[in-house]
Amino acid sequence: MWVFRTIGVARCSAGVSSLARCLHTCPVLEGVTKANLSKLRKKTGFTFVNCKKALEKFENDLEQAEKWLKEQAQKEGWAKATKLQDRQTAQGLVGVAQEGTMATMVEVNCETDFVARNPKFHQLVTQVAMATLADVKAHPQWTLGWLKALHTGDELKQLQVGDTTLADLTALTIGNLGENIQIRRAMYYSVPPIPTKHIGVYVHAPVAGTTGGCALGKYGALVAFRRKNTEFQNFNAAELGRRLGQHVVGMNPLTVGEMPEIREEEEKKDEDGDKRDEEEGSTDSDEDETQMLRQTFLLDPTMSVGEMVRQQGIELLDFVRFECGEVEES
């Protein structure tokens, strides 16, 4: 039985036609409960009008209304994705996810920094990062040894997230935000799961308030290293890895390079070396600028990275650096 508010009848007392209109519209308003409308808006993020339309269409069935809304948004997202696919995407974020000796680093691009700051975009980058980490975990042969594999956006779009794919989630986000969005790349990274092998992670310019096990920022780094001297006290692999990653982001080395000679031996050779450099010309300084172990340590200019890792009793094995929007050399 439909229940009509007194105020509704009062407003319709002006005439029979007005009363007829009131009798026609009031059941629809009562059929969509405020509780379900509020739940649907909170769960999906769609507008009041669209949520009301969906609940009316399915007679206040919350589950069916939500499913229909997502289907419509998906269709609209794919249409927009096709229309916007040629637009340049120079902004975006890097996402890093880690679990033990496994880590992944992804880059997702958009058109403007405004969208890069949107929580819906943050959610998509997090979903991409967590899907790639799950893909690593799903292949035991990858987690038992060394893994360093770069995957393209086209490969990543096929990854499953629940009952959908990253391609569908990207299209849905495009539909919501109205900009071209592209999954660009991901690095899969893993070291053997033994106590002396470690992966350090670092994200620069981090996005505040992000959750879901993923760190987001404009730059990211993964660093693999091995603990050589287990007698050192207060060894903190996570902090050491973070500091090495910070150096990678800030100094942008190209290779690990070779360990520098001990400082005392270098001092003895300085005078003769300087003379040879002047007479013959040397490329050592140029090499030092790109070899991580020979670079001045970003967080302590009194020593090189090589001297720092020697003091910490570790061996630097490898690193990867992502910069959002960077142009890769052909």
Steps between C-alpha positions, in 0.01 A plus 500: 500500500633841403509762775462865400610790712232750600702786361499330158119477497471858617706624214280305258169646631505771235337266248438149380782512245748607765385223730544250218855616446571465873358147509718409203833630635485430871528116476823535298652727761397265779625195302858627505594497866737762630711231664562313174560821310759604755666157496515489120651848472761423767592164348520606133576872513244571227270802502170526688306506173667188358466304824131592528444400138665163560296427813179597325585277205552196726230578757740589779718188453839626617709219348340520155517880501872495580570243229309704240677823595841338459402353164384840375815667632711232333335561164542875537862454611593289198335753270695783660821295501469448124428868443787625718765239420714733288532770764843543658543360852806663657375510861415220740654301783743223580379228735716259703378186675714257700460173685814347649758444228254584222410844369342666200517857375244636254438821311151620404461819298225758457467837326508747790638530850146579614387145418826357640390640839153343481429212744339297220826518305694405815274197533572391143880529542473299822293233323761476224786467751323238711393303190860482379621388844230231503620391155853453635370298795294284263820374331709314761790464258532880506505530878772239560781666308609825341232685306527826311241531224351808337139464383318731260163660552335271243618195695384642832149585379420130473562432870195398699372696800214300647246442223634775275827608337731798534387607153138521618598681821698751296204562269273545803738758647517682166121515500498647851782753453466591133869483410716262302671258741766249402669218691854550375730239655585285800820353637478158662778458756596213728805359680542149646312470832803450722592712806794679338314623187291815518300745287477865595219726376464876486241743364574871466235774534261245657125544481361556849225278633532218245426150625470149364860388548634722223713818517435764232718787380666667202824295526570149619797268550563132573840393631633144543785438744665220695614500859861384508587556864237359737695610810389864470253596771175693448478404132182653356451373145186708433660828605825425319307410185298820527817710526656328199177551306500867593849529354390327178211743456705809583827422319365293209793256454508289185691195626605343829866540399808381685592549862735799548842437647551554871547869571854464643623337180330765291672780690840351418413495131340843484812696410616265223141453378439872471813537287393219269152647468642835396736346245281226353145598585293262710144373482500378860304800625235446231471135597475592867197714421302207359628208712300483821779357715734783400248780544507723805235365735198731489429481874865538610727701266810401701500153345420314180223244469770234480645610834154503655416144394844385615433649843159330514642162401282461192543446127295708258359269232261696280249787485211631291378860478167630366424866437142577407478632145865447417596452137676167453808491282455303180 
